[in-house]
């Protein structure tokens, strides 16, 4: 996209009000497509469903970084309007990319916007294939940081209810008499990620809470063997174990002995022969017959995609991974006994040197790099968003500009675009990446290259970004596979 430049408006305010009105007009069209047809609309990977007017306008502005050119609401509104007229089946449609392709290519082919949009989604017109024959029950075993964020993601993506349905959470009974209210309150309010986007009501008589119309049972149990999920109307469920208590196949296999459970996902590095999966990298190793999968760690998810990208382009001889990691619940608020070295010292007051298994774990998802990386970690006094610094020795010499341009294309146009985001701002800091849905964000301003030595800086929301990666694995294990438009290539 190089020639499609918009003229500077004579009156910025009038131009803003016109674009604001168009964004307002998009909201009911996008909502109807989502609820009635299970068609999700995006602007360069950013969901338009339930987005505010200002968020939609910001997402249009984001394309300036992606394509180094503007994308206007004047260009996307006709695309959404035409999509709303068609008899579409369930699909994910990137409205932004279709608009850009049209104004770059379609007009040159002499097609009207109606003709071009119809051509781009032709395979979906008249389709009635749902992603699943019936909704997939999901249970969250553990309701801590990852568990609650997984709940938010699942509820946000319920829409018409044809895909994943959060049916229950499993926790240990707390000491407070109003335990159920407290659990719901932790979902409703979050010091890092803000308020829950919607409504939550507690139904103590039914021992559940209702979030945006989703009734979620609260089951109290100390181990999986105590639970009969079928007694709650839950069947063939996928259990997402957020506790980390069991990390091998034998331990996690206890879930499969519970009535109503079919599969298990661990939100921690797996041990033994358990498959460790980073979506976008080795998710093809998941077999439909697999019953237990590990989603690896947040750091492994953050570093594996850029490592694969760099190895594919330049080859990696060796490297060191240093993670600057937000403190976690495993550490102490004030100095106190801890079985681990240094982790007993007050997390909000200290940088704590510790170890990470992420560098070694990369070998499980990228066997080609097995044994080629070392790693260490520093826990720092921030509650969320971490950084991984990759110090790589490459097979070929390059420059910082070449690496940055290559990573920009990988982040924005490759099959890794859900895993890698790209930032070129010289002003960003960690809090700017809270809520990122990517496994990592490549910081182009920090790149250092000297011959075949490259140092890359990667931000990652170790809570929400990781939870989004887990959700992608969850969809795959459930067999959900939406048609995506425009088609790749």
LORO-234515 format. One record per residue (C-alpha): residue number from 1; x negated, z negated, y negated. Coordinates in steps of 0.2 Angstrom, whole numbers, plus 2048, in hexadecimal, padded with zeros to 3 digits. Each point is the difference from the previous one (the first is absolute). Example, Ala and Ser with C-alpha at 12.3 -4.5 7.8 and 13.67 -1.06 7.14 Angstrom:
BEGIN
(1, (7C2, 7D9, 816))
(2, (7FA, 803, 7EF))
END
This chain:
BEGIN
(1, (800, 800, 800))
(2, (7F6, 806, 7F1))
(3, (80A, 80C, 7F5))
(4, (811, 7F6, 7FE))
(5, (7FC, 7F6, 7F0))
(6, (80E, 7F9, 7F7))
(7, (800, 802, 7ED))
(8, (7FF, 7F0, 7F6))
(9, (811, 7FB, 7FA))
(10, (804, 801, 7ED))
(11, (809, 7EF, 802))
(12, (7F9, 7F4, 80D))
(13, (80F, 7F4, 7FF))
(14, (80D, 80E, 802))
(15, (7F6, 807, 80F))
(16, (800, 7EF, 808))
(17, (813, 7FD, 7FE))
(18, (803, 811, 808))
(19, (7F4, 7FC, 80F))
(20, (808, 7EF, 801))
(21, (811, 807, 802))
(22, (7FA, 80C, 80D))
(23, (7F8, 7F1, 80A))
(24, (811, 7F7, 7FE))
(25, (809, 80F, 808))
(26, (7F4, 800, 80E))
(27, (804, 7EF, 806))
(28, (812, 803, 807))
(29, (7FA, 810, 808))
(30, (7F2, 7F8, 809))
(31, (80B, 7F1, 805))
(32, (80D, 80B, 808))
(33, (7F3, 80B, 809))
(34, (7F8, 7F0, 807))
(35, (811, 7F7, 805))
(36, (80A, 80E, 806))
(37, (7F4, 80C, 807))
(38, (7F1, 7F5, 804))
(39, (7F5, 80C, 7F5))
(40, (7F2, 7F6, 7F7))
(41, (7F9, 808, 7F0))
(42, (7EE, 7FE, 7F9))
(43, (7F5, 804, 7F2))
(44, (7EF, 803, 807))
(45, (803, 7F3, 80D))
(46, (808, 7F3, 7F5))
(47, (812, 7FC, 805))
(48, (80E, 804, 7F4))
(49, (80D, 7F6, 80A))
(50, (806, 7F1, 7F6))
(51, (7F3, 804, 7F3))
(52, (804, 7FB, 7EE))
(53, (801, 80D, 7F2))
(54, (7EF, 7FA, 7F9))
(55, (7F8, 800, 811))
(56, (805, 812, 803))
(57, (7F9, 805, 7EF))
(58, (7F0, 7F7, 804))
(59, (7FF, 809, 811))
(60, (801, 811, 7F7))
(61, (7F2, 7FB, 7F5))
(62, (7F6, 7FB, 80F))
(63, (7FF, 812, 805))
(64, (7F5, 804, 7F1))
(65, (7F2, 7F6, 80A))
(66, (804, 809, 810))
(67, (801, 812, 7FA))
(68, (7F7, 7FE, 7F0))
(69, (810, 807, 7F7))
(70, (811, 7FA, 7FB))
(71, (810, 7FF, 80B))
(72, (80F, 7FE, 7F6))
(73, (812, 7FA, 803))
(74, (806, 811, 7FA))
(75, (7F7, 808, 80F))
(76, (805, 7F3, 80E))
(77, (813, 7FE, 7FB))
(78, (805, 811, 805))
(79, (7F7, 7FE, 811))
(80, (80A, 7F0, 803))
(81, (810, 808, 7FA))
(82, (7FE, 80E, 80C))
(83, (7FC, 7F4, 80F))
(84, (810, 7F7, 7FC))
(85, (80A, 80F, 803))
(86, (7F9, 804, 811))
(87, (806, 7FB, 811))
(88, (7EF, 7F7, 805))
(89, (7FC, 7F5, 80F))
(90, (7F5, 7F1, 800))
(91, (7EF, 804, 7F8))
(92, (7F2, 7FB, 7F3))
(93, (7FF, 80C, 7F2))
(94, (7F3, 7FF, 7F3))
(95, (809, 806, 7F0))
(96, (7F1, 800, 7F6))
(97, (7F6, 80B, 80B))
(98, (80E, 80D, 802))
(99, (802, 800, 7ED))
(100, (7ED, 803, 7FD))
(101, (7FF, 80D, 80E))
(102, (80F, 809, 7F8))
(103, (7F9, 801, 7EF))
(104, (7EF, 805, 806))
(105, (806, 80C, 80E))
(106, (813, 802, 801))
(107, (803, 808, 7EF))
(108, (7F2, 80C, 803))
(109, (809, 806, 80F))
(110, (80F, 803, 7F6))
(111, (80B, 7F2, 808))
(112, (80D, 7F6, 7F7))
(113, (7FF, 7ED, 802))
(114, (80F, 800, 80B))
(115, (7F8, 80D, 80C))
(116, (7EF, 7F8, 800))
(117, (807, 7EE, 804))
(118, (80B, 808, 80E))
(119, (7F1, 809, 807))
(120, (7F5, 7F0, 800))
(121, (80D, 7F6, 80A))
(122, (808, 80E, 80A))
(123, (7FC, 7F8, 811))
(124, (809, 7F0, 7FB))
(125, (810, 808, 7FA))
(126, (80E, 7FC, 80C))
(127, (7F6, 7F4, 80A))
(128, (808, 7F0, 806))
(129, (7F2, 7F9, 80B))
(130, (7FE, 7EE, 7FB))
(131, (7EE, 7F8, 802))
(132, (807, 7F5, 80E))
(133, (810, 801, 80C))
(134, (804, 7EE, 7FB))
(135, (7F8, 7F3, 7F4))
(136, (7F0, 7F8, 806))
(137, (801, 7ED, 800))
(138, (7F1, 7F7, 7F8))
(139, (7FB, 7EE, 801))
(140, (7F3, 7F7, 7F6))
(141, (7F7, 7F3, 809))
(142, (7F9, 7F5, 7F3))
(143, (805, 800, 7ED))
(144, (7F0, 7FE, 7F6))
(145, (7F8, 80B, 7F4))
(146, (801, 810, 80B))
(147, (810, 7FB, 808))
(148, (809, 7FF, 7EF))
(149, (7F9, 810, 7F9))
(150, (805, 809, 810))
(151, (811, 7F9, 7FE))
(152, (801, 807, 7EE))
(153, (7FA, 811, 806))
(154, (80C, 801, 80F))
(155, (80F, 7FB, 7F5))
(156, (7FB, 80C, 7F2))
(157, (7FF, 80F, 80D))
(158, (811, 7FB, 809))
(159, (80A, 80C, 7F6))
(160, (80E, 807, 80B))
(161, (7FA, 7F5, 80E))
(162, (7FB, 80F, 80C))
(163, (7EE, 7FB, 802))
(164, (7F8, 7EF, 801))
(165, (80B, 7F0, 7FE))
(166, (7F9, 7EF, 7FD))
(167, (80A, 7F5, 80B))
(168, (7F7, 7EF, 801))
(169, (7F1, 7F6, 7FB))
(170, (7F9, 7F3, 80B))
(171, (7F8, 7F0, 7F9))
(172, (7FD, 7EE, 805))
(173, (80C, 7F3, 7FA))
(174, (7FA, 7F9, 7F0))
(175, (802, 7ED, 7FB))
(176, (80C, 803, 7F1))
(177, (812, 7FF, 803))
(178, (803, 810, 7F6))
(179, (7F4, 80A, 80A))
(180, (80A, 810, 800))
(181, (802, 7FF, 7ED))
(182, (7ED, 7FE, 7FE))
(183, (7FC, 80F, 80B))
(184, (80C, 80B, 7F6))
(185, (7F9, 7FA, 7F0))
(186, (7EE, 805, 805))
(187, (807, 811, 803))
(188, (809, 800, 7EF))
(189, (7F2, 7FB, 7F5))
(190, (7ED, 804, 802))
(191, (7F3, 7FB, 7F4))
(192, (7F6, 810, 803))
(193, (80C, 80D, 804))
(194, (80E, 7FA, 7F5))
(195, (813, 7FE, 803))
(196, (808, 808, 80F))
(197, (809, 810, 7FA))
(198, (812, 7FD, 805))
(199, (80B, 7F2, 805))
(200, (7FE, 7F2, 80D))
(201, (80D, 7F4, 806))
(202, (7FF, 7F2, 80D))
(203, (80D, 7FE, 80E))
(204, (7FB, 7EF, 808))
(205, (80F, 801, 80B))
(206, (7FA, 810, 808))
(207, (7EE, 7FA, 7FE))
(208, (7FB, 810, 7F7))
(209, (7FD, 807, 7EF))
(210, (807, 810, 7F9))
(211, (7F4, 80B, 7F6))
(212, (807, 810, 7F8))
(213, (80D, 800, 80D))
(214, (7F4, 7FD, 80F))
(215, (805, 7F1, 80A))
(216, (7F0, 7F8, 807))
(217, (801, 7F2, 80D))
(218, (7F4, 7F2, 7FE))
(219, (7FA, 7FA, 811))
(220, (7F7, 7F0, 803))
(221, (7F4, 800, 80E))
(222, (7EE, 7FA, 805))
(223, (7FC, 80E, 80C))
(224, (807, 811, 805))
(225, (806, 7F9, 811))
(226, (80D, 7F5, 7F7))
(227, (80A, 80F, 7FA))
(228, (80E, 80B, 807))
(229, (802, 80D, 7F2))
(230, (80F, 808, 809))
(231, (80A, 7F0, 7FC))
(232, (7FE, 805, 7EE))
(233, (806, 812, 803))
(234, (7EE, 806, 7FF))
(235, (7FA, 80D, 80D))
(236, (7F1, 80B, 803))
(237, (7F7, 7F8, 7F1))
(238, (7EF, 803, 7FA))
(239, (7F8, 7EF, 7FC))
(240, (7F3, 800, 7F2))
(241, (7F5, 7F1, 803))
(242, (7FA, 7F9, 7EF))
(243, (7F9, 7F0, 807))
(244, (7EF, 805, 807))
(245, (802, 7F2, 80D))
(246, (7FF, 80D, 80E))
(247, (7F4, 80F, 7FE))
(248, (7FE, 806, 812))
(249, (80B, 809, 80C))
(250, (804, 7F1, 80A))
(251, (805, 7F5, 7F2))
(252, (80A, 80D, 7F7))
(253, (808, 805, 810))
(254, (80A, 7F0, 7FF))
(255, (80B, 809, 7F4))
(256, (805, 80D, 80D))
(257, (806, 7F2, 80B))
(258, (80D, 7FC, 7F4))
(259, (811, 808, 803))
(260, (803, 80E, 7F3))
(261, (7EE, 805, 7FC))
(262, (7F9, 811, 804))
(263, (7EF, 801, 7F6))
(264, (7F5, 7F5, 7F5))
(265, (7F4, 803, 7F1))
(266, (7F3, 7F4, 7FB))
(267, (7FC, 7FF, 7EE))
(268, (7EE, 7FB, 803))
(269, (7F1, 807, 809))
(270, (803, 801, 813))
(271, (7F4, 7F9, 80D))
(272, (7FB, 807, 811))
(273, (807, 811, 805))
(274, (80E, 7FF, 7F3))
(275, (802, 810, 7F6))
(276, (7FB, 7FD, 7EE))
(277, (809, 80D, 7F5))
(278, (7FD, 805, 7EE))
(279, (80E, 80C, 7FB))
(280, (7FA, 811, 7FA))
(281, (7F0, 7FE, 80A))
(282, (803, 7FD, 812))
(283, (813, 7FE, 801))
(284, (800, 80E, 80C))
(285, (7F9, 7F4, 80E))
(286, (811, 7F8, 800))
(287, (809, 805, 810))
(288, (813, 7FF, 801))
(289, (7FD, 7F5, 810))
(290, (7F5, 7F3, 7F6))
(291, (809, 7F0, 7FE))
(292, (7F3, 7F6, 7F6))
(293, (7F6, 807, 7F1))
(294, (7F5, 7F7, 7F3))
(295, (800, 806, 7EE))
(296, (7EE, 7FA, 7FE))
(297, (7FC, 7F7, 7F0))
(298, (803, 804, 7EE))
(299, (7EE, 803, 7FD))
(300, (7FE, 80C, 80F))
(301, (80F, 809, 7F9))
(302, (7F8, 801, 7EF))
(303, (7EF, 807, 805))
(304, (804, 80B, 80F))
(305, (809, 80E, 7F6))
(306, (7F2, 803, 7F3))
(307, (7F2, 7FE, 80E))
(308, (809, 80E, 80A))
(309, (801, 80A, 7F0))
(310, (7EE, 7FE, 7FC))
(311, (7FA, 803, 812))
(312, (80A, 810, 801))
(313, (7F8, 807, 7F0))
(314, (7EF, 7F9, 800))
(315, (7FC, 7F7, 810))
(316, (7FC, 7EE, 800))
(317, (7EF, 7FA, 807))
(318, (802, 7ED, 7FD))
(319, (809, 7F5, 7F4))
(320, (804, 7EE, 7FA))
(321, (811, 7FA, 7FB))
(322, (802, 7F1, 7F4))
(323, (811, 7FA, 7FD))
(324, (805, 7F6, 7F1))
(325, (810, 7F8, 807))
(326, (80E, 7F6, 7F8))
(327, (801, 7EE, 807))
(328, (80D, 7FE, 80E))
(329, (80A, 7F2, 807))
(330, (7F3, 7FD, 80D))
(331, (7F5, 7F7, 7F2))
(332, (802, 7F0, 7F8))
(333, (807, 7FD, 7EE))
(334, (7F4, 7F2, 7FE))
(335, (7F0, 7FB, 80A))
(336, (805, 7FA, 811))
(337, (7FC, 801, 812))
(338, (800, 812, 808))
(339, (7FA, 806, 810))
(340, (7F8, 80F, 7F8))
(341, (7F0, 800, 7F7))
(342, (802, 7FF, 7ED))
(343, (813, 803, 801))
(344, (804, 7EE, 7FD))
(345, (7FA, 801, 7EE))
(346, (80E, 802, 7F2))
(347, (806, 812, 801))
(348, (806, 801, 7ED))
(349, (7EF, 7F9, 7FA))
(350, (7F3, 809, 80A))
(351, (7F9, 810, 806))
(352, (7FE, 7FD, 813))
(353, (7F4, 80A, 80A))
(354, (807, 804, 811))
(355, (801, 80D, 80E))
(356, (80B, 80E, 803))
(357, (803, 80A, 810))
(358, (806, 80F, 7F7))
(359, (7F0, 80A, 801))
(360, (7FF, 7FD, 813))
(361, (812, 803, 802))
(362, (7FF, 812, 7F8))
(363, (7F7, 805, 810))
(364, (811, 7FD, 809))
(365, (809, 80C, 7F5))
(366, (7F2, 80C, 7FC))
(367, (7F5, 800, 810))
(368, (7F4, 80C, 7F8))
(369, (7FA, 7F2, 7F4))
(370, (7FF, 7F3, 80D))
(371, (7F0, 7F5, 7FD))
(372, (7FC, 80A, 7F0))
(373, (807, 7F3, 7F4))
(374, (7FC, 7EE, 7FB))
(375, (80B, 7F5, 7F6))
(376, (803, 7F0, 7F6))
(377, (80D, 7F8, 7F5))
(378, (801, 7F5, 7F1))
(379, (811, 7F7, 7FD))
(380, (803, 7FF, 7ED))
(381, (80D, 7F5, 7F6))
(382, (80D, 80D, 7FE))
(383, (810, 7FF, 80B))
(384, (802, 813, 804))
(385, (7F8, 811, 7FE))
(386, (7EF, 802, 808))
(387, (7F1, 80C, 7FF))
(388, (7F5, 808, 80D))
(389, (7F0, 807, 7FB))
(390, (7F9, 80E, 80B))
(391, (7ED, 802, 7FF))
(392, (7FD, 810, 80A))
(393, (7F1, 80B, 806))
(394, (807, 811, 802))
(395, (7F9, 80F, 80A))
(396, (800, 80B, 7F0))
(397, (7FC, 7FE, 7EE))
(398, (80E, 801, 7F3))
(399, (805, 7FA, 7EF))
(400, (80C, 7F3, 7F9))
(401, (80B, 80E, 7F8))
(402, (801, 809, 811))
(403, (805, 7F0, 809))
(404, (80D, 7FC, 7F3))
(405, (808, 811, 800))
(406, (800, 801, 813))
(407, (808, 7EE, 801))
(408, (80C, 805, 7F3))
(409, (806, 80F, 80B))
(410, (800, 7F5, 80F))
(411, (80B, 7F3, 7F8))
(412, (80C, 80C, 7F8))
(413, (801, 810, 80B))
(414, (7FA, 7FB, 812))
(415, (808, 7F8, 80F))
(416, (7F8, 7EF, 7FA))
(417, (80A, 800, 7F0))
(418, (80B, 7F1, 806))
(419, (7F0, 7F6, 804))
(420, (7F5, 805, 7F1))
(421, (805, 7FF, 7EE))
(422, (7F5, 805, 7F1))
(423, (7FC, 7F8, 7F0))
(424, (7F5, 807, 7F2))
(425, (804, 7F3, 7F2))
(426, (7F1, 7F6, 7F9))
(427, (80C, 7F1, 7FC))
(428, (808, 7FC, 811))
(429, (7FE, 7EE, 808))
(430, (806, 7F8, 80F))
(431, (812, 7FC, 7FA))
(432, (803, 812, 7FC))
(433, (801, 803, 813))
(434, (80D, 7F3, 805))
(435, (80E, 809, 809))
(436, (7F6, 80F, 805))
(437, (807, 808, 80F))
(438, (7EF, 808, 805))
(439, (7F3, 7F9, 80C))
(440, (7F3, 802, 7F2))
(441, (7FD, 807, 7EE))
(442, (7F0, 809, 7FD))
(443, (7F9, 7FB, 7EF))
(444, (7F7, 810, 7FA))
(445, (7F9, 7F8, 7F1))
(446, (7F5, 7F4, 80B))
(447, (7F9, 80D, 80B))
(448, (7ED, 801, 802))
(449, (7F6, 80E, 808))
(450, (7ED, 802, 802))
(451, (7FC, 80E, 80B))
(452, (807, 7FC, 811))
(453, (804, 7EE, 7FB))
(454, (812, 7FD, 7FB))
(455, (809, 7F0, 7FA))
(456, (812, 800, 800))
(457, (80C, 7F3, 7F9))
(458, (811, 7FE, 807))
(459, (80E, 7F5, 7FA))
(460, (80E, 7FA, 80C))
(461, (810, 7F6, 800))
(462, (7FB, 7F6, 80F))
(463, (812, 7FA, 801))
(464, (80C, 80D, 7FB))
(465, (7F6, 810, 804))
(466, (7FC, 7F9, 811))
(467, (812, 7FC, 803))
(468, (804, 813, 7FC))
(469, (7F4, 805, 80D))
(470, (808, 7F5, 80D))
(471, (811, 807, 7FB))
(472, (7F9, 812, 804))
(473, (7FB, 7FA, 811))
(474, (811, 7F8, 803))
(475, (808, 810, 7FB))
(476, (7F5, 80A, 80D))
(477, (803, 7F3, 80E))
(478, (813, 802, 7FD))
(479, (7FF, 813, 801))
(480, (805, 803, 7EE))
(481, (7F9, 811, 7FA))
(482, (808, 807, 7F0))
(483, (7FF, 813, 7FC))
(484, (7F5, 801, 7F0))
(485, (801, 80D, 7F2))
(486, (7F7, 809, 7F9))
(487, (7F8, 805, 811))
(488, (7ED, 7FD, 801))
(489, (7F6, 80F, 7FD))
END
